């Protein structure tokens, strides 16, 4: 203010020979305008009074006194004082409205930024962090945000429990803002605000060192807490929806599983019971070939039932198990052990294998991989009457195990559907629960690999298992 008055006085002294007193008064009015817009009400009023006194003392005759001889000069000074005070009032009001507009713009931008951040928040901790950060940005504080846990208890650091718990619990209980200017608990020096969305409250916030007259500030704090409450409510709804969906899927899977057991498990059991009953009651009347045929039926159906049971239990295990216990294995040994078992059932000797020597070792569960290959070979033997080829090859940093057959092939569009539990890709009417390929895919993914099926040129199907190889091979063991 003093600098502006000195500048205006210096300008008037330079212009004293060339302008009238009225023009010099306008220079002082300009100083008052600048002061009122930049410094506020009291400095602008003081500047207006000082400008009138300086104009009277320095430029109105008799100079260097505060006396006024001419009536018109007195009127000019009074008019200038009135104009200066009016300008001071208007400038101060304009400055206040400008600051309020800028503050509202900043707060609106902050709310938009907060809403964008909350929309992508996936955890209550992220909502807590965003609400805490934006309250601290908007207010001098200190500010504190606390969320309700699963037992509806406020989660506060131990050293802050006594300071904030009572006020936060009160605002949650009343579902309203407490503190200066709210009409509730006016003796407080802080606002206590619930994180509320509709009729649900997810926590509370405290903003300290506030004024009862800062209504717009309180509304801004309430808007921040409302956004945080809505985000918490959205996360709870999402979690409840996912839980309900999981329960629904579990019930559907359980129903499908029970249906598979009641149908697919009953057929081999009925055959076993029938054959065993015939042997028990009519063994003396049956010829040896007939008895051997019944025993073969019992054995075959028992194996089929064991395969169904193993596949079902393995699928459940892979769905709920964590990391597999892997060891360094050789593909030649796994393929050889499986072929030794399966060829006992391959009376026509249709299986041909092609396993190159010197393949690198890989980390796997050998029992699971053996079950995968055995399931693929059993399907090929069941659905194909021609030769079956087992091929192992390297493909970059992966090792591939392929089973090729000349069966009916995979219906178009069902290359992925056949790997779903209780889905069967054939239309031949042969028995099966449709679990074998689902187990195979689960085993492949548990090893970090993938099992794919596609039609084979010339007819038939190809099932290709791709497993990743480790970057480094194990050190050879000493002889």
C-alpha positions as CSV (number, residue, x, y, z in Angstrom):
1,X,0.0,0.0,0.0
2,X,2.7,2.5,1.0
3,X,4.6,1.7,-2.2
4,X,1.6,2.4,-4.3
5,X,1.0,5.7,-2.5
6,X,4.6,6.7,-2.9
7,X,4.5,5.8,-6.6
8,X,1.3,7.8,-7.2
9,X,2.8,10.8,-5.3
10,X,6.0,10.6,-7.4
11,X,4.0,10.5,-10.6
12,X,1.9,13.5,-9.5
13,X,5.0,15.5,-8.6
14,X,6.3,14.9,-12.1
15,X,3.0,15.9,-13.6
16,X,2.3,18.8,-11.3
17,X,3.1,21.5,-14.0
18,X,1.1,19.8,-16.7
19,X,-2.1,18.5,-15.2
20,X,-4.9,19.7,-12.9
21,X,-5.6,18.6,-9.4
22,X,-8.5,16.5,-10.7
23,X,-6.2,14.5,-12.9
24,X,-3.8,14.1,-10.0
25,X,-6.7,12.8,-7.9
26,X,-7.3,10.1,-10.6
27,X,-3.7,8.9,-10.2
28,X,-4.4,8.3,-6.5
29,X,-7.7,6.6,-7.3
30,X,-5.8,4.2,-9.6
31,X,-3.6,3.4,-6.6
32,X,-6.7,2.7,-4.5
33,X,-8.1,0.4,-7.2
34,X,-4.9,-1.6,-7.3
35,X,-4.7,-1.9,-3.5
36,X,-8.3,-2.9,-3.2
37,X,-8.0,-5.7,-5.7
38,X,-4.6,-7.0,-4.5
39,X,-4.5,-6.4,-0.7
40,X,-8.0,-6.5,0.7
41,X,-10.5,-4.3,2.5
42,X,-8.5,-2.7,5.3
43,X,-5.4,-1.8,3.3
44,X,-7.6,-0.3,0.5
45,X,-9.5,1.8,3.1
46,X,-6.3,3.1,4.5
47,X,-5.0,3.7,1.0
48,X,-8.1,5.8,0.2
49,X,-7.8,7.9,3.3
50,X,-4.0,8.3,2.7
51,X,-4.5,9.3,-0.9
52,X,-7.0,12.1,0.0
53,X,-4.7,13.4,2.7
54,X,-1.6,13.4,0.4
55,X,-3.5,15.1,-2.4
56,X,-4.7,17.8,0.1
57,X,-1.3,18.2,1.7
58,X,0.8,18.3,-1.4
59,X,-1.2,19.6,-4.2
60,X,-4.3,21.6,-3.0
61,X,-3.6,25.2,-1.9
62,X,-2.5,26.2,0.6
63,X,0.1,23.5,0.0
64,X,1.9,21.5,2.7
65,X,-1.1,22.0,5.1
66,X,-4.3,20.2,5.6
67,X,-6.4,23.3,5.3
68,X,-8.7,23.8,2.3
69,X,-9.5,27.4,1.3
70,X,-11.7,26.9,-1.8
71,X,-15.1,25.3,-1.4
72,X,-14.7,23.4,-4.7
73,X,-11.5,21.8,-3.5
74,X,-13.2,20.6,-0.4
75,X,-16.0,19.1,-2.5
76,X,-13.4,17.5,-4.7
77,X,-11.7,15.9,-1.7
78,X,-14.9,14.6,-0.2
79,X,-16.0,13.2,-3.6
80,X,-12.6,11.6,-4.1
81,X,-12.8,10.0,-0.7
82,X,-16.3,8.7,-1.4
83,X,-15.2,7.3,-4.8
84,X,-12.1,5.8,-3.3
85,X,-14.0,4.1,-0.5
86,X,-16.6,2.8,-3.0
87,X,-13.9,1.5,-5.3
88,X,-12.2,-0.1,-2.3
89,X,-15.4,-1.9,-1.4
90,X,-16.1,-3.0,-4.9
91,X,-12.5,-4.1,-5.6
92,X,-12.4,-6.1,-2.3
93,X,-15.7,-7.8,-3.2
94,X,-14.5,-8.6,-6.7
95,X,-11.2,-10.0,-5.3
96,X,-13.2,-12.1,-2.8
97,X,-15.5,-13.5,-5.6
98,X,-12.5,-14.2,-7.8
99,X,-10.7,-16.1,-5.1
100,X,-13.9,-18.0,-4.4
101,X,-14.3,-18.9,-8.1
102,X,-10.8,-20.1,-8.3
103,X,-11.1,-22.1,-5.1
104,X,-14.3,-23.7,-6.4
105,X,-12.6,-24.5,-9.7
106,X,-9.7,-26.2,-7.9
107,X,-12.1,-28.1,-5.7
108,X,-14.2,-29.2,-8.7
109,X,-11.0,-30.4,-10.4
110,X,-9.9,-32.2,-7.3
111,X,-13.3,-34.0,-7.0
112,X,-13.0,-35.0,-10.6
113,X,-9.5,-36.4,-10.0
114,X,-10.7,-38.2,-6.9
115,X,-13.6,-39.7,-8.7
116,X,-11.4,-41.0,-11.5
117,X,-8.9,-42.5,-9.0
118,X,-11.7,-44.2,-7.0
119,X,-13.3,-45.6,-10.1
120,X,-10.1,-47.7,-10.6
121,X,-9.6,-48.6,-6.9
122,X,-9.8,-52.3,-6.4
123,X,-9.1,-52.5,-2.6
124,X,-10.4,-50.6,0.4
125,X,-6.8,-49.6,1.2
126,X,-6.6,-47.7,-2.1
127,X,-9.8,-45.9,-1.2
128,X,-8.4,-45.0,2.2
129,X,-5.2,-43.7,0.7
130,X,-7.0,-41.5,-1.9
131,X,-9.4,-40.0,0.6
132,X,-6.6,-39.2,3.0
133,X,-4.5,-37.7,0.3
134,X,-7.2,-35.4,-1.1
135,X,-8.4,-34.2,2.3
136,X,-4.8,-33.3,3.2
137,X,-4.5,-31.4,-0.1
138,X,-7.8,-29.5,0.4
139,X,-7.3,-28.5,4.1
140,X,-4.5,-27.4,6.4
141,X,-5.5,-30.2,8.8
142,X,-4.3,-32.4,10.1
143,X,-6.7,-34.8,8.5
144,X,-7.4,-38.4,9.3
145,X,-9.4,-41.2,7.6
146,X,-10.4,-44.5,9.2
147,X,-12.3,-47.4,7.7
148,X,-14.6,-49.9,9.4
149,X,-13.3,-53.5,9.4
150,X,-15.3,-56.7,9.0
151,X,-16.4,-56.4,12.7
152,X,-17.6,-52.8,12.2
153,X,-14.7,-51.5,14.3
154,X,-12.7,-48.4,13.3
155,X,-9.2,-49.3,12.1
156,X,-7.0,-46.6,13.7
157,X,-3.3,-46.7,14.8
158,X,-3.0,-47.4,18.5
159,X,-1.5,-43.9,19.2
160,X,-4.5,-42.2,17.6
161,X,-7.4,-44.2,19.0
162,X,-8.1,-41.9,22.0
163,X,-7.8,-38.8,19.9
164,X,-10.2,-39.7,17.1
165,X,-12.3,-42.7,18.1
166,X,-15.1,-41.0,20.0
167,X,-15.8,-38.3,17.4
168,X,-15.6,-40.7,14.5
169,X,-17.9,-43.3,16.2
170,X,-20.4,-40.5,17.1
171,X,-20.6,-39.3,13.4
172,X,-21.0,-42.9,12.3
173,X,-23.7,-43.5,14.9
174,X,-25.6,-40.3,13.9
175,X,-24.8,-40.7,10.2
176,X,-24.1,-37.0,10.0
177,X,-21.3,-34.4,10.1
178,X,-20.3,-33.1,13.5
179,X,-18.4,-30.0,14.5
180,X,-18.3,-26.2,13.9
181,X,-21.2,-24.9,11.8
182,X,-23.1,-28.1,11.7
183,X,-25.4,-27.6,14.7
184,X,-24.1,-30.8,16.2
185,X,-21.3,-30.8,18.8
186,X,-20.4,-27.1,18.1
187,X,-17.7,-27.1,20.8
188,X,-15.5,-29.3,18.7
189,X,-12.5,-27.8,16.8
190,X,-12.8,-30.3,14.0
191,X,-15.3,-31.8,11.5
192,X,-16.1,-35.4,11.9
193,X,-17.6,-36.8,8.7
194,X,-19.0,-40.2,7.8
195,X,-17.9,-42.0,4.6
196,X,-21.5,-42.6,3.7
197,X,-23.2,-44.0,0.6
198,X,-27.0,-44.4,0.7
199,X,-27.6,-46.1,4.0
200,X,-24.2,-47.7,4.4
201,X,-21.2,-46.2,6.1
202,X,-17.7,-47.5,5.4
203,X,-15.7,-45.3,7.8
204,X,-15.2,-41.8,9.0
205,X,-12.9,-38.8,8.6
206,X,-11.7,-36.0,10.8
207,X,-10.6,-32.5,9.5
208,X,-9.0,-30.3,12.3
209,X,-8.5,-26.6,12.6
210,X,-11.6,-25.5,10.7
211,X,-14.0,-22.6,11.0
212,X,-17.7,-22.6,11.6
213,X,-18.1,-20.0,8.8
214,X,-16.3,-22.1,6.2
215,X,-19.5,-23.6,4.8
216,X,-18.1,-24.2,1.3
217,X,-15.1,-26.0,2.8
218,X,-17.4,-28.2,4.9
219,X,-19.4,-29.1,1.8
220,X,-16.2,-29.9,-0.1
221,X,-15.0,-32.2,2.7
222,X,-18.5,-33.9,2.7
223,X,-18.2,-34.4,-1.1
224,X,-14.8,-36.1,-0.7
225,X,-16.1,-38.4,2.0
226,X,-19.3,-39.1,0.0
227,X,-17.1,-40.2,-3.0
228,X,-15.0,-42.4,-0.7
229,X,-18.1,-43.9,0.8
230,X,-19.6,-44.7,-2.6
231,X,-16.3,-46.4,-3.7
232,X,-16.3,-48.5,-0.5
233,X,-19.9,-49.5,-1.1
234,X,-19.1,-50.4,-4.7
235,X,-16.3,-52.6,-3.6
236,X,-18.6,-54.4,-1.1
237,X,-21.2,-54.9,-3.8
238,X,-18.6,-56.2,-6.2
239,X,-17.2,-58.6,-3.6
240,X,-20.7,-59.8,-2.7
241,X,-21.5,-60.3,-6.4
242,X,-18.3,-62.3,-7.0
243,X,-19.1,-64.4,-3.9
244,X,-22.6,-65.1,-5.1
245,X,-21.2,-65.9,-8.6
246,X,-18.7,-68.3,-7.1
247,X,-21.4,-70.0,-5.0
248,X,-23.6,-70.3,-8.1
249,X,-20.7,-71.8,-10.1
250,X,-19.9,-74.2,-7.2
251,X,-23.5,-75.3,-7.0
252,X,-23.7,-75.8,-10.8
253,X,-20.4,-77.8,-10.7
254,X,-21.6,-79.8,-7.8
255,X,-24.9,-80.6,-9.6
256,X,-23.0,-81.5,-12.8
257,X,-20.6,-83.6,-10.8
258,X,-23.4,-85.5,-9.1
259,X,-25.1,-86.1,-12.4
260,X,-21.9,-87.5,-13.9
261,X,-21.5,-89.8,-10.9
262,X,-25.1,-91.0,-11.0
263,X,-24.8,-91.8,-14.7
264,X,-21.2,-92.6,-15.7
265,X,-20.3,-94.3,-12.5
266,X,-23.5,-96.3,-12.4
267,X,-22.9,-98.0,-15.7
268,X,-19.5,-99.8,-14.9
269,X,-20.8,-100.6,-11.4
270,X,-23.9,-102.2,-12.8
271,X,-21.8,-104.3,-15.2
272,X,-19.4,-105.3,-12.4
273,X,-22.3,-106.3,-10.1
274,X,-24.1,-108.2,-12.9
275,X,-21.0,-110.1,-13.9
276,X,-20.0,-110.9,-10.3
277,X,-23.6,-112.0,-9.5
278,X,-23.6,-114.3,-12.4
279,X,-20.3,-115.9,-11.3
280,X,-21.6,-116.3,-7.8
281,X,-24.9,-117.9,-8.6
282,X,-24.3,-119.7,-11.8
283,X,-20.6,-120.6,-11.7
284,X,-21.3,-124.3,-11.9
285,X,-23.5,-123.9,-15.0
286,X,-21.1,-121.6,-16.9
287,X,-18.4,-123.0,-19.2
288,X,-14.8,-121.8,-18.6
289,X,-14.9,-119.4,-21.6
290,X,-18.0,-117.8,-20.3
291,X,-16.5,-117.4,-16.9
292,X,-13.3,-115.9,-18.4
293,X,-15.5,-113.4,-20.3
294,X,-17.3,-112.4,-17.1
295,X,-14.0,-111.9,-15.3
296,X,-12.7,-109.9,-18.2
297,X,-15.8,-107.7,-18.0
298,X,-15.3,-107.2,-14.3
299,X,-11.6,-106.3,-14.9
300,X,-12.4,-103.9,-17.8
301,X,-15.2,-102.1,-16.0
302,X,-13.1,-101.9,-12.8
303,X,-10.3,-100.2,-14.8
304,X,-12.8,-97.9,-16.4
305,X,-14.3,-97.0,-13.0
306,X,-10.8,-96.5,-11.6
307,X,-9.9,-94.1,-14.4
308,X,-13.1,-92.1,-13.8
309,X,-12.3,-91.9,-10.1
310,X,-8.7,-90.9,-10.7
311,X,-9.7,-88.2,-13.2
312,X,-12.4,-86.8,-10.9
313,X,-10.1,-86.6,-7.9
314,X,-7.2,-85.2,-9.9
315,X,-9.4,-82.5,-11.3
316,X,-10.5,-81.5,-7.8
317,X,-6.9,-81.6,-6.6
318,X,-5.6,-79.4,-9.4
319,X,-8.4,-76.8,-8.9
320,X,-7.5,-76.4,-5.2
321,X,-3.8,-77.2,-5.0
322,X,-1.0,-74.7,-4.9
323,X,2.4,-75.2,-6.4
324,X,3.2,-78.7,-7.7
325,X,6.2,-80.7,-6.4
326,X,8.4,-80.8,-9.5
327,X,11.7,-82.5,-10.2
328,X,14.0,-82.8,-13.2
329,X,12.4,-85.5,-15.5
330,X,13.2,-87.1,-18.8
331,X,10.5,-87.2,-21.5
332,X,11.8,-90.5,-22.8
333,X,11.2,-92.2,-19.4
334,X,7.7,-90.8,-19.0
335,X,6.7,-91.8,-22.5
336,X,8.3,-95.2,-22.1
337,X,6.5,-96.0,-18.8
338,X,3.1,-94.9,-20.2
339,X,3.6,-96.9,-23.4
340,X,4.5,-100.0,-21.3
341,X,1.2,-99.9,-19.5
342,X,-1.0,-98.8,-22.4
343,X,0.3,-101.4,-24.9
344,X,-1.0,-104.1,-22.6
345,X,-4.5,-102.9,-23.7
346,X,-3.4,-102.3,-27.3
347,X,-3.8,-105.8,-28.6
348,X,-3.6,-104.6,-32.2
349,X,-0.3,-102.9,-31.6
350,X,-1.5,-99.6,-33.2
351,X,0.6,-97.2,-31.1
352,X,3.8,-96.0,-32.7
353,X,6.2,-93.7,-30.9
354,X,8.9,-91.2,-32.1
355,X,11.1,-89.9,-29.3
356,X,14.5,-88.5,-30.4
357,X,17.4,-89.2,-28.1
358,X,19.2,-86.6,-26.1
359,X,16.2,-84.4,-25.2
360,X,16.8,-81.9,-22.4
361,X,15.4,-82.4,-19.0
362,X,12.5,-80.4,-17.7
363,X,10.8,-79.8,-14.3
364,X,7.5,-81.6,-13.9
365,X,5.4,-83.9,-11.8
366,X,6.0,-87.3,-13.6
367,X,2.8,-88.9,-12.2
368,X,0.6,-86.1,-13.5
369,X,2.3,-86.0,-16.9
370,X,2.0,-89.8,-17.2
371,X,-1.7,-89.5,-16.4
372,X,-2.1,-86.8,-19.1
373,X,-0.4,-89.0,-21.8
374,X,-2.4,-92.1,-20.7
375,X,-5.7,-90.2,-21.0
376,X,-4.8,-89.0,-24.5
377,X,-3.8,-92.5,-25.6
378,X,-6.9,-94.1,-24.0
379,X,-9.1,-91.6,-26.0
380,X,-7.2,-92.4,-29.2
381,X,-7.6,-96.1,-28.7
382,X,-11.3,-95.7,-28.0
383,X,-12.1,-93.4,-30.9
384,X,-9.7,-94.5,-33.6
385,X,-9.3,-97.8,-35.4
386,X,-6.1,-96.9,-37.3
387,X,-2.6,-96.3,-36.2
388,X,-1.8,-93.8,-33.3
389,X,1.4,-91.8,-33.3
390,X,3.2,-90.4,-30.3
391,X,5.7,-87.8,-31.2
392,X,8.1,-85.7,-29.1
393,X,10.1,-82.8,-30.5
394,X,11.8,-79.6,-29.5
395,X,10.2,-76.2,-30.4
396,X,12.5,-73.4,-29.4
397,X,12.6,-73.1,-25.6
398,X,9.7,-75.6,-25.3
399,X,9.3,-79.3,-25.6
400,X,6.2,-80.7,-27.4
401,X,4.4,-84.0,-26.9
402,X,1.9,-84.8,-29.6
403,X,-0.7,-87.7,-30.0
404,X,-2.0,-88.1,-33.5
405,X,-5.0,-90.4,-34.4
406,X,-7.2,-91.1,-37.4
407,X,-10.5,-91.1,-35.6
408,X,-13.7,-89.2,-36.3
409,X,-12.0,-85.9,-35.5
410,X,-13.2,-82.9,-33.6
411,X,-16.4,-81.2,-34.6
412,X,-15.8,-77.7,-36.1
413,X,-16.0,-75.0,-33.4
414,X,-15.5,-77.3,-30.5
415,X,-11.7,-77.3,-30.3
416,X,-11.9,-75.5,-27.0
417,X,-15.2,-76.8,-25.7
418,X,-13.9,-80.4,-25.5
419,X,-11.6,-79.4,-22.7
420,X,-14.4,-78.3,-20.4
421,X,-15.4,-80.7,-17.7
422,X,-18.3,-83.1,-18.5
423,X,-18.1,-82.3,-22.3
424,X,-17.5,-85.1,-24.8
425,X,-16.4,-84.3,-28.3
426,X,-17.6,-87.5,-30.0
427,X,-21.1,-88.4,-31.0
428,X,-20.4,-92.2,-31.1
429,X,-22.4,-93.0,-28.0
430,X,-19.4,-94.5,-26.2
431,X,-19.3,-94.2,-22.4
432,X,-17.3,-91.6,-20.6
433,X,-17.7,-88.8,-18.1
434,X,-16.0,-86.2,-20.2
435,X,-13.3,-85.5,-17.5
436,X,-10.2,-86.9,-19.3
437,X,-9.4,-83.9,-21.4
438,X,-10.4,-81.4,-18.7
439,X,-7.8,-83.1,-16.4
440,X,-5.2,-83.1,-19.2
441,X,-5.7,-79.3,-19.7
442,X,-5.5,-78.7,-15.9
443,X,-2.3,-80.7,-15.7
444,X,-0.8,-78.8,-18.6
445,X,-1.6,-75.4,-17.1
446,X,-0.4,-76.5,-13.7
447,X,3.1,-77.0,-15.4
448,X,3.0,-73.6,-17.1
449,X,2.2,-75.2,-20.4
450,X,-0.8,-75.5,-22.7
451,X,-2.7,-78.4,-24.4
452,X,-4.3,-77.7,-27.8
453,X,-6.3,-79.8,-30.1
454,X,-6.9,-79.4,-33.9
455,X,-8.1,-81.4,-36.8
456,X,-5.5,-83.5,-38.6
457,X,-5.1,-83.2,-42.4
458,X,-6.6,-86.4,-43.9
459,X,-8.9,-87.0,-40.9
460,X,-8.4,-87.5,-37.2
461,X,-7.2,-85.3,-34.4
462,X,-3.9,-84.0,-33.0
463,X,-3.4,-83.2,-29.3
464,X,-0.3,-81.2,-28.7
465,X,1.2,-80.5,-25.2
466,X,3.7,-77.7,-25.1
467,X,5.8,-77.4,-21.9
468,X,8.4,-74.6,-21.3
469,X,12.1,-75.6,-20.7
470,X,14.2,-74.1,-18.0
471,X,17.0,-71.7,-19.1
472,X,19.6,-73.8,-17.4
473,X,19.9,-77.6,-17.2
474,X,20.8,-79.3,-13.9
475,X,24.4,-80.2,-13.4
476,X,25.1,-83.9,-14.2
477,X,25.4,-86.2,-11.3
478,X,28.8,-87.9,-10.7
479,X,29.0,-91.5,-11.9
